[in-house]
């Protein structure tokens, strides 16, 4: 529905959840049966602004129509399309689990508040939730497993390369460091299925690889500064969160030993991403 929407709406996830639970219909006809139960929609690593832009058309899965302008028809088409993909995938590749062990590790920790606008907001009392001290923000993270599925949570909008690999360290960056958040978190997880859940129990803003932090001219990626750094606690957020998640993953039963610095992947994409 995009930024000018004045309705209280769950947008396309509503139609996506309806499709998974109850099936996808074309008019009054059921095209694909749902799986029942309760479907949960959870954000992933959304720091890369990977959403359907207002100018991007969405094709109706049944009609020869492409919706460009934000509308309920557009979000229905997007939700139904994603629902069909999920139902088809579950039909072809579903894994049945009758008994599953559950393991959980969680912790709270502090992050330095370096963003000048956020510091001003904290100083005047506008942003006082979970402040652990002078310009320090308390937040949390968790890792858990249910049978063959592993999960990690991050309390904001994580840049996807921290989860999946591909962090860059280009000339002209603000910090002359190699990628600090490597190897990618998904490679450190256990289980056949590995999920990263964003905006989990907190919203601390964008979580940006330190080697990609870019607020000083000349900017690396474009002529103007990016939006992410303006809405982040600061450049230490990502490496500190990454450290906490690594330690939590290590605490899960059966966790492999953590790789050394020399074994960490830098800005090279993992083989699974290349494929």
N, C-alpha and C positions, 0 to 999 in steps of 0.2 A: 504493500500500500504506500510505502515510501514516506518521505519526510513531511508532506503536507496533509497526511491523513489525520483527521480529527476524531476518528472512531476509536473506541477501546476494542482492540481486536488482537487475536493471536495469529493473524495473518495466515500465510500458507501452511504453517504447522497444524492448524486446525483441520484442514482438508487432508493433510498427510496422515494425521492420527486417525481420522475417520476412515480413510482408505484402508489402513492396516487393520483396524479393528473390525470394521463392518463390510469392507469390500469397496470396489470402485464401480460406480453406476454410470451408464449413459442414459440420461433421462430416467425412466422408470425401470430400465433393464439392468440387472446385475451382470457386469462384464467379468469381474474377477472377485471371487469370494475372499473375505477377510479371514484373519486368524483368531478373532475374538480377543478376550482379555482386555487389558488396559495398555495402550501404547504410550510410551513416554518420549517426548521430543527433547533432546538435550543438545545445547550448542557444543561445538568442538573448538578447534583452534581457529577462532574467527578474527585474529589480529590482522590477517591479510586482506580484510574487507572483501572477502569472497562471498558476496551476496549478489542477487539479481538486481543489477542497476536499473533505475527507472527507465532508461532508454533501451534496455534489452528486451526484445520480444520473447514471448513464451507461447509456444504452439499448443493449441488445444489437442489433447491426445485422441480425440474422436472426430473433431470437425476440421475442415480446411480453413482454419482461422488462426491468426497470430495476434496475440494481445500485446500491445506496446504500452499504452497508457495504463498507469496504476488503476486497478479496479478489482472488485470481488471476482469477476470472471477470470482475471489474470492469476490471482492467487489460487483460485480453485484449479485452474489448469496446471499450475506448478505443483500443487499438492497432489493432485491425481496422478500426474506423470511420475513423480517421485514414489508415490505409493505403489504404482504398477511395477516399477523397477524393484522395489523392496519385496513385494509379494512374489514376483517371478524368481528373484534370487533365493528367497526362503524356500520356495518350492523345489528348486534345483539343488541347493547346497545346505539345507538346514541340517543341524546336528542336534540330535536328541540327547538330553542329559537327564537321567532319572535320579541320580544321587550326586551331590556336589559339595565339596568342602568350601568353607568361607573363611577367608583371612582378611584382616583389616589393620591398617596402620595409619595414624593421623597425628598431626602435630600443629601447634601454633608457633609462630616466629615473628620477628620484627623486620621491617624493611625501612631504610632511610627515605625520608620524604625530601627529595631534591628539587622537584618541580616548583618554580617560584610562585606560580599562580596557586598551586595547591597549598603551598606554605602560607600564603596570604589568607586563603580560605580557612586554614587551620587556626591561624593567629586570631582571626575575628570570630571564631566559633562556628563558622559555616560548615566546616568539615571536622567534626569532633568524634565521629564514630570510631571506636577501637584505636584511638591514639594511645600508644604505649608509653609515651614520654615526649620530650621536646623534639618535634619533627620526626617522630618514628611511628610507623603504622603497624599495628598488629594485624596479622592475617593468618590464614591456615591453608593446609593442603592435605591430601589423603591419597592413599593407594590401597586397593583391595582386589581380591580375586574371588570369583564364584566359579568353581569347576574350571573349565578350559578358557574362561574369559577373564582378562585382566583389565583393571581400570586405574587411571590416575586422574586427579582433579587439579585444576589450576584456577586461582581466584581472580581471573580477569580475562583479557583478550590476548591470548598467546599467539605470537607470530608462528605460523605453521612450520617453519624450518627448524624451530627448536624441538618440535615433536617428531618431524619426519626427515629432517636432514636438509642440507643445502645452504647452511649459513655462509654468508660472504664476509670477506675482510678486504675491501677494495682500497686502493691508494686514495688518500685524502680523507679517510675516516677520522672521527674525532678522537678515538682511542687507538693507538697503534698496538693492538693486541690481536692475537689469533682468536678464532672462535672459542668462546668460553663455555658455551652450552653444547658440548659435543662429547661423546657420540649422541645422536638424537634419542630423545626419551623413549620413543617406541621401541628402539633397539635394546633398551635396558629392561623392558618389561618382559614378564613371563606370560605363558598361555598362548593358545592357538589364535585367540581373538583378542585384540588389544585396542582399548578405547581410551581416548583422551577427552575429558569433559571440562568445558570451559565455563567461566562465570559461575564457578561452584562455590557457594557459601560466602562469596564476597565479590566486589567489583573494584579492583584497584587500577583499572585502566589498561593501557596497552603494555604488553610484556615483550620487549624488543631485545634481540641479541646485542650484546655490548659492542661487538665489532661492527655493527650496522648503525649504531647510534650516530645521528647526523643533524646537529643543530648549528654548526659553525659553517660560515661561508668559506670557500665555494661548496655547495651541496653536491653530493655524489650522484644522486639519482635524477635530479631535475633542478630547474632554476630556483624554485621556491622551496621553503622548508616543508617537510611532510607533517601530516596531521597527527601521526602517532606519538611523537615525542611530546607534543603539547598536552597530551592526555595520558601521560605515564608518570608514575612516581619518580622515576629517574633511571639512569643508566645501570645502576647496580641491581635493579629489580630482577632482571632475567637471570644473571649468574647466581644470585642468592637463592632464588626460588628453585633453580635447576639443582643446586647443591642439596637443598632440603629434599627434593623429590628423589634424587639419587640415593640418599641415605634411607629414606622410607622404603624404596624398592629393595634395597639391600636387606632390610629387616624381614621381608616376607619369606616364609619357609621355602627352601629350594632355590633361593636366589643365587645366580652365578656371581663369582667375584667381580667387583667393579674393574673395568679396564683402566690401565695407567694412562697418563697424559700422552705418552708416545704412541699409544694404541688408539687414541681418539681420532675420529674422522674430522677433518677440518671443513673446508668448503666444498668437499667432494660429495656428490649425491650418493647415498647407499645404492647397492645393486638393485634392491627391490623397487626403488623409485625409478631407476633407469629403465627397468623392464616395463 
